[in-house]
């Protein structure tokens, strides 16, 4: 006769052993997956670094910078605090000068106008340098063969803004010094303020021409897409996950 089949459940100890073994296997698989993901991420980072070095090595050896973005970030870090201080002081000084001009019942109007114009020149220089450097710092590291020339231009913009601010403060102090103690004295016009306005227009046009030449130079070297939609193309070229990748 056949022996009876034992339908009794396994002992509790064996069940616990199976659970511990299954848990240990699962933990090992999870740990292996994490290690594999880290290795894949490290490999991708290494590939990206190799591509970046291959694209920027020549420019790095020639100039010390990987490209225009690397140079712009360095220049912006070097001058950012000065630009902020100059912008804040110029806005405050221009507001004070303009208020003095339109509401003046005495004092030298010409010096006030010169002070206002110089504060505006300071603001234009500082803003132009900050906008150009910020814009370039968000571009890719395109070849940038001659950073020394542009460093000189940036330095002229920053130090020129500082000099303009200093002279504007001097004119404002001179207008206060020459203020008549007689409250009923009429405002004084030493010279026409039109000359100051013409100088401002000329400097504003010069800044515009320099910025336009800079953009045209980079556009001719890297294509006009460099100015507008090159970042969109770079994002489009980046491989993204698709539904087929999960099949």
Buried (B, 14 or more C-beta within 10 A) or exposed (E): EEEEEEEEEEEEEEEEEEEEEEEEEEEEEEEEEEEEEEEEEEEEEEEEEEEBEEBBEEBBEEBEBBBBBBBBBBBBEBBBEBBEBBBEBBBEBBEBBBEBBEEBEBBBBBBBBBBBBBBBBBBBBBBBBBEBBBEBBEBBBBBBEEBEEBBEBBBEBBBBBBBBBEBBBBBBEBBEEEBEEEEEEEBBEEEEBEEBBEBBEEBBEEBEEBBEEBBEEBBEEBEEEBBEEBEEEEEEEEEEEEEEEEE
